[in-house]
Amino acid sequence: MSMKKVLIIFFLAFGFFLPKAIAAPAPKEGLYYEKLTDDAVQCHICPRNCFIAKGKRGFCGVRENQKGVLYALSYGKVVAVHIDPMEKKPLFHFLPGTKAFSVATAGCNLRCKFCQNWEISQKKPEEVEFTYIEPKELVEKAKASGCLTIAYTYTEPTVFYEYMLETAKIAKARGLRNVMHSCGYINEKPLRELAKYLDAANIDLKGFSDDYYSKVSEAALEPVLNTLKILREEGVHIEITNLILPGLNDNPEEIKRMCLWIKESLGPATPLHFSRFFPTYKFIALNPTPVETLEKARNIAIGCGLKYVYIGNVPGHRGE
């Protein structure tokens, strides 16, 4: 059974929302873009800074230029909602033992070949079933669920920035917390605006070289490091996930450089989660990460002076 069907059954059973037979309203105009000549625009939400001709979309497939106006096509089109333990984000040092009302829309601004949620992250909004939920309504559902927090997760919150920002503002005013699990590929200005309403974030630091980022995600390392530093400056609680893929980003020296950077730039108390890879999407033929590789990485991190280092996706492991 697909993830989408599981979520629909879950919410029909527990009554948090019912599918609506009404069409979604007109698309929402995007934030952080520049109008150019000949009805072209440039999006400034993420470091790709896409130039988008009239009638075309950006790299993410979510932001479309309609007659010189950039629209966020996924606004309110919720493709996944679930109540998760906070530790699943994973956030181990933020409201531990509580639940997060987790939400996503379609799309992503990376092309990770190992994405476990590729069926919704690597799709355009019109390619995935959705339920339209206004931000105010989403907050009410989160409150009714008994959760203390809304989590923007599963796909990439950066590409549903407008929806996340509006929801986060309302949530904060209603006494809820806001957290996100993100690839960290976002520009400084939108990030700093979002950080005013963000309480915690888990950022995927996928590797520690531009070569790795380019090969597996069609992205670059430096913007992610900048995001981590900005979140720290803004007082947002940060935790980091590093998914280790055998033979690709498991070099001990690279892991050591990453850990030293975390210690020096973010502080030794920054929690780091080494996560085990399992075959999926375009890396279906790659073997799972050996547990001993994760244990070696954890020992390296502890040796570098990091205080809170965990092993993920290995149920029952003493490091989890």
C-alpha positions, 0 to 999 in steps of 0.5 A, a space after each residue: 500500500 502506498 504512503 498516500 493511501 495509508 495517510 488517507 485511511 489514517 485521516 478518514 479513520 481519525 477524522 482530522 480532515 475529509 476529502 473535499 469535492 471543491 476545486 482549489 482556489 486560484 494559485 497564490 503569487 509567490 514571494 521573493 521574485 523579480 520581474 524582468 523584461 518580456 514577462 520573464 521573472 527570476 525566482 529568489 527563494 533558493 540558490 538556483 535563482 531560476 530565470 523563468 520565461 513566461 509559461 515555464 516553471 522553475 527547477 522545482 516544478 512548483 513555481 510557474 511564470 504566468 504572464 510575468 507573475 510568479 505563482 506558487 502552484 502547490 500552495 495549500 495542496 496538501 499531499 501528506 499529513 501525519 502525526 509523528 513522534 518528534 523524534 521521527 523528524 528527527 529532533 531529539 533535543 526539542 520537545 522530546 516525547 511530544 507529537 508533531 502535526 506533519 504536513 507536505 505539498 508536492 515538489 523539491 528543489 533537489 534531485 536526490 537519487 536516494 529520496 525515500 519520498 520521491 513519489 511526492 517530492 519528485 512530482 509536480 503538484 498536478 501529478 499527485 492527489 491532494 486535499 486543499 487546506 487553508 493555513 488557518 484550517 490546517 492550524 485548527 486541525 493541528 490544535 484539534 489533534 492535541 499536537 504542540 507543533 506543526 512540522 513542515 516535512 516529507 518533501 522540501 518546505 522551501 518550495 512551499 515557502 508561502 504556505 509554510 510561512 503563512 501557516 507558521 505565522 498563524 500557528 505561532 499566534 495560536 501558541 503552537 511551535 513550528 519545525 521543519 525538516 529541510 535540505 537547507 537549500 534556501 536563500 538568506 532573505 527568505 530564510 531569515 523571514 521564516 526564522 522569526 516563526 521557526 522554533 527548530 529545524 533538522 537540516 540534511 547535510 548530505 555530504 561534505 563536498 560539492 562533488 558529492 552534492 552535484 552527483 547525487 542531488 544536482 546541488 552545491 554544499 556552500 548554500 546548505 552550510 550558510 543555512 545552518 549558520 543563519 539558523 544558528 544566528 537566528 536562535 533556531 534550534 538545529 539538528 543535523 542528519 547525514 545519510 551515509 551511502 556506502 562508497 559515496 559519502 562514507 570516507 572517514 576523512 570527509 566525515 571528520 572534516 564535516 564534524 569539525 566544521 559542525 563543532 567550530 561553526 555551530 557548536 559542540 552541542 549540535 545534535 548529529 544523526 548518522 542515518 542508515 541508507 536503504 535501497 530506493 528510487 534511483 539507487 535501488 541497486 546500492 547496498 544498505 549502509 553497513 551498521 559498522 560504517 555508521 558506528 565508525 562515523 559516530 566514533 569519529 564525531 565523538 572524537 571530534 568533540 561533538 556531544 550528541 551523536 546518534 545512529 538512525 534507521 537501525 532500530 534498537 541500536 544503542 546509538 539511537 
